[in-house]
Amino acid sequence: MTADEARELHEAMSWHGVPGAPAPVSPTDPAGEWGIYRTAADGTLLDVTEEARSAVEAARLRQPRRGFVIPQVC
């Protein structure tokens, strides 16, 4: 994903409480591919891009939709 897509995903993650942070796949190439990462308990960096996408999509599907109920007059 691009840097802009990673930022958009991170914003949605923040909104839905999904942990992780966007970063370039290659730290020396910030214009290249980006991913979502989380630090493990042992200090290693985990790529959780697909997990984050799935979690955000699931959270969006759980949200109630707004609308109006219009009663019919018989």
ZIPECOR-V766323 format. One line per field, one symbol per residue. psi: psi as a letter, one per 40 degrees, with the letter a starting at -180 (. if undefined). burial: 1 if it has 24 or more other ideal C-beta (glycine too) atoms within 12 Angstrom, else 0. Layout:
psi=???
burial=???
This chain:
psi=iidddddddddddddefhiiiiiidhdegeeaiiihiihideeihhhfdddddddddddddehiiiaihhihh.
burial=00000100110110000101111000000000011111000000001110011011000000000000000000
